[in-house]
């Protein structure tokens, strides 16, 4: 019996809602972190896990759920992902402690990973080859819209409602979309399963590669950088990495194709993309605190200011993609990295603001740098791999991007907390007071400079990767 063919635009709408929710939720929470920290009465090193754990779970499980969707069917994974995401959102909304909120965000990230892992394959199922580029471009616009609107929507909601509402709003949308997906995809290609083995050991090791490392990085300033806790967690992370490598080499159905790691124009651009997002998210994590605390902007004003780089990403990314088709990606990506490093350096020089403009034009530089880099780099990655591995390559790129985000937050939090803790005489940032400005501003400055330095490392990596076929 041949699988039925659902309307491609109905499938796109369903996928767009899922992608928009999961990307919006990754950006909307950042603007709410100061309010959550104050309401739950916890310090910055704890509250940063509200964002980090979500990105960490998504990063760790994208490849695994992509593989599981090939085995159990994409309808099975996608519809359950929407259900888990909705339940996780409800748990986040009713959280009354930081620990419960962090656990709920992990559960929510579990569902988000299931949703994101199916997106490219669902598009490939219903769109012919001649239209897939257009379809993927539209999905990319949805992702950019989620990132762009997150700070603004979050700022608006927090102006009228409590922070819990940013999670409650996901629940009805997720449930309705899940029911719609179950019915729409039944009996289609997305409902086909393949009785193959799932790489459980690889999934286990992948999950524990980053988690202990980030936990050590986040709390080392409290425990001591050579303390037993810190060194033990780093050892666990190293053993997990070695275990994952060994498992993938021996597995007949590995999560990461070893062949891809031998392609220079795949692996180096992936590393560059991760570095770019490390630098970007040092800014994304700390800027709301700077705007709302020493600068004194309202949450709504801060949300509108934080939209700036993502507006530039939405506007200039398509233009950079068109330009890369003509002149290649090497120069564009290198220049983009350079501009981003300049933007982060300029942000490090900010002093408490009385008007938004000094922050806006610096954030515009950051957004311009990202937009020049992102589309050409993604195009090079996908054109450098054999067609049969495009799905795996897409999952690998998404994993690297999310790991860059979470590592960027961890680095920003570590540098900020270390400097702030030292200059404030051992105080942990829970609730900002004007007397803490002398500790806050140097801590913010060093954190932005750390992001700048990471991106500067990415400049030679991006340039000396060599030229691609179109370069």
C-alpha positions, 0 to 999 in steps of 0.5 A, a space after each residue: 500500500 502506497 503512503 498517502 501524500 498530505 498537502 505540503 503547505 499544511 505540513 509546512 504550517 504544522 512544522 512552522 508552528 513547532 519550529 517557531 515555538 521551540 526557537 521562540 522559547 529558546 530566546 524568550 526566556 533570556 529576557 525574563 531571567 532577571 525577573 525569574 532570578 528576583 522572584 525565586 531569590 537565587 543567584 546568577 550561577 543558578 538561574 543561568 541553568 534555566 537557559 543552559 539546560 534547555 539548550 544542552 538537552 536539545 544539543 545532546 539529543 538532536 542526533 539521537 531523535 533524528 535517528 529514532 525518527 528513521 526507526 519509529 517513524 517521524 509522526 511518532 517522534 514529532 507528535 510525542 515531541 509536541 506533547 512532551 514540550 507542552 507538558 514541560 511548558 506547564 511544569 515550567 509555569 507552575 514551578 515555585 523553586 529554581 530546581 523545579 524550573 530547571 528540571 522542567 526546562 530539561 523536560 521541555 528541551 527533551 520535547 524540543 529536540 524531538 520536534 527539531 530533529 524531524 523538521 528537515 525530513 518532514 520537509 523532504 517528504 512532501 516537497 519535491 527536489 525542485 522546491 526543497 530549497 525554497 521550503 528550507 529557506 522558509 523554515 529558516 525564516 521561521 527560525 529567524 522570526 522565533 529568535 527575533 520576536 522572542 525578546 520583544 514578545 517576552 518583554 511585552 508579556 512581562 509588562 502585563 503578566 508574570 514570568 510564568 505566562 511565557 510558558 503557559 502560552 505554549 500549552 494550548 498551542 502545543 496540544 492542538 498542533 500535536 493532535 493536528 500532526 497525528 491526524 495529518 501524518 497518519 498513513 504518510 511517509 512520516 508514518 513508515 518505520 524501519 526495524 533497525 537498531 538504535 544506538 543507545 550507548 552513543 546516546 548515553 555517552 553524548 548526553 554526558 559529554 557536555 553536562 559535567 563539563 558545563 556544571 564544572 565550568 559554571 560553579 568552578 569559581 565557587 568550588 575552586 578551579 582545582 577542587 575535587 568537584 571540578 576535576 571529577 566532573 571534568 574527568 567524567 566529561 572526558 570519559 564520556 567523550 572517549 566512550 562516545 568516540 569508541 561507540 561510534 567507531 564500533 556501531 553499525 548505525 552510528 549517530 554521527 557518520 565518520 565519513 563527514 569528519 573527513 570532509 575538510 569543508 564540512 568539519 571546519 565550517 561546523 567548528 566556525 559556526 559553533 565558535 560564532 554562537 559561543 560569542 553571540 550567546 555571551 552577549 545574548 545571556 548578559 545583555 538583558 541584565 545590563 539593560 535592566 539593572 545598571 541601565 534601568 530600562 524596563 523589561 519591555 524596553 530591554 526586549 525591544 533593544 535585544 531584537 536589534 541583532 536578530 532583525 539584521 540577521 533576518 534582513 541581511 542573511 538572504 542578501 549574504 546568501 545571494 552574494 556568496 553564490 557569486 563571490 564564494 563564502 570564504 571572504 564573507 564568513 571571515 569578514 562576518 567573524 571579524 565584524 562580530 568580534 568588533 561588535 562584542 568588543 564595542 559592547 564591552 566598552 558600554 557604561 550604564 545607559 540613559 538612552 538605548 542608542 549606544 546599545 542599539 548601534 553596537 548590537 546592529 554591528 553584532 547582527 550584521 556580522 552574524 548575517 554575513 557569516 551565517 547563510 554562506 557558511 550553512 550553504 558551504 556545509 550542505 554543498 560539501 557533503 554527499 546527498 545521502 548524508 544531508 540529513 545527518 549533516 543537518 543534524 550535526 550542524 544544529 547540534 554544533 550550533 546549540 552547543 555553541 549557544 550553551 557554551 557561550 552562556 557558560 563562559 559568560 556566566 563563569 567570567 561574570 561570576 568570577 569577577 563579580 564575586 571577587 570585586 564584590 567581596 564574596 557577594 553573589 548576584 541575586 538582586 541588583 543594588 546601585 552599590 554593586 555597579 562597581 563590581 557589575 560593570 567590570 564583570 560585564 566588560 570581561 565577559 563581553 571581552 571573553 566572547 570577543 576573544 573566542 570569536 577572534 580564534 574563529 577568524 583564522 579557522 574560518 579563513 584557512 579552511 580553504 575555498 569551496 567549490 563556489 569560492 
